Amino acid sequence: MAEPIREFLRGEGRDGRGRLLADVLAFDDARIEAVHDFIQWLFPLPDPSQAVPGSPVLGAAEAAAIRADPRALEGFRASLERMARFYAGTDHWLVRFDHNHRRITRIIAATRALLGREEAARFHAAVAARDAAEGGVIDPVSLRYWERALG
């Protein structure tokens, strides 16, 4: 059975554009902001992406395989760390509406599904603290999506 997301997270498979996980993790902040077809590979969900049609969809069997695979989890954690650095080191997303708010929802949901609620809560707390430090500028609807993703 093909497991393209698991293979990608293990650093062995390629995403829809032919990139390895290492290639994506090496993106600088400007490229992370500008490119929109990688987040679905780093943080897969069981629902199709509305933003990038044709992105991978995480099935239950592949999710279980990722959770049981130390190398895939290592790749997932590296992805989470990279995106945490992006949100800690950039400010442009700290506005009322921004596409990064949807990305954050995805990251929280995928982290909860693959690593557990505690890891997801850590990421959520970090981005929520950044928003609070800016005076709470992010739209309350986005904040509610983050809370729902956390569960």
N, C-alpha and C positions, 0 to 999 in steps of 0.2 A: 504494500500500500504506500503510495507516495505521500510524503510528509514535507512539503516544500518550506513551510514556515519553520518547522523544527530544524531542518537542514540549514536554513539561513541563519537561525539563531545559534546553531553550533559553529557557524563560521565556514561551513562547507558548501552550502547552497547559495544560489544567487537570487536576487529579487527580480521583479518583472522588467527591470532595466539592465539586468546583468551585473549588478553590483554585489559584492560580498559584504557581510556585516562590517568587516574592518574598514571598507571604503566609506560606508555611511557614518560609522563612528568617527571617522577622520574629518568629516565635514566641519568647516569653521562655522561660527554663529551666523554669518551672512548667508551661507549656503543652506543651513538648517531653516532659516526664515524663508528663503526663496523657493526651495524645492518642496513639493507637496505630495510626492508619491512614495515616500519612504516610511512614514510614521505607521502605516498600516502593517508593514513588515516587522518593525520593531515592537509594536504593541498590537498584536492581532486580537480581533474580537469575533464572536460568532455571527455578527450581523454584517452584511455588505456595507462598504463605505459609500456614503452619499457623495462625498467629495471627489473620490477617485474610483470611477467604475472599473471593474476588473481586478480590483485589489484582492488579496487573499482573504478567505473567510476561515476562521478557526473552528474546526469541528471538534466534537467532544473527545474523540479518540486521539486526535493530534494534540489537544490540550493536555490530556492525561500523559501522553508520551513526552511532552515538553516538561511537565512537572516531575517526571521520573528520570529525566536526563540531565545529569550534572553539567554537561557542556552546554546544553541549550539554556539552562538556567543561568549559567555564567554569562552567556551572551545577552540574555534578557537583562540581567543585573547591570551589565556594562551599558546597555541601552538606557536603562533608567538613570544611571549615574550621569551619562552624557546629557540627557535632557534636563536633569536637575541642575547641572552646571549652566546649561543654556538659560534656563529661567532665573537662576540666581545672578547671572552675569549680564543680562539684557533687560532693558526697561520698556521697549516699544510695545510690549503686550499688556502693559499696565495702563490700559485705557478701558473705556466703557465696553466697547465691542471690538473683538479681534479674533481672527481665525485660530489663534493659539488657544483660545478658551476651549474650543472643540477638541483640539489636540490634548489638552490637559484632561478633559473628561475621558478621552480614550486611554490615556496613560494610566489614570487612576483605575478605570474598569479592568484593563488588561492586567495590571499589577495585582489587583485584588484576586482575579481569576487564577493567575499563575504563581504568585508568590504568597498571597494571603492578605488579609485585611490590615495587619500591622504594617507591612511594607507600604501598602497603598496609603495608609493613614500618615505615614512619615512624609511621603511625597506631597499629599494633600496639605499637610500642615505647613510645609515649606512654601508652596505657592500661595496659600492663604495668608501667611505671614508677610510675604512680599506685597500682596494687595493691601493688607492692613497698614503696612508701613507707608504706603502711598496715599493713605486716607480712605481706603475702600472704594476705589474707582471702578472696579469691574461690576458689570451689570448683575443685579441680584439673580436673574434667571440663570446666568452661567454658574454662579455660585451654587444654586440649587442643583444643577446638573452634576456638579462635582460631588456634592453631598450624596446624591442618589447613586452615583457611580461607586462611592465608598461603601454604601450599604448601611 
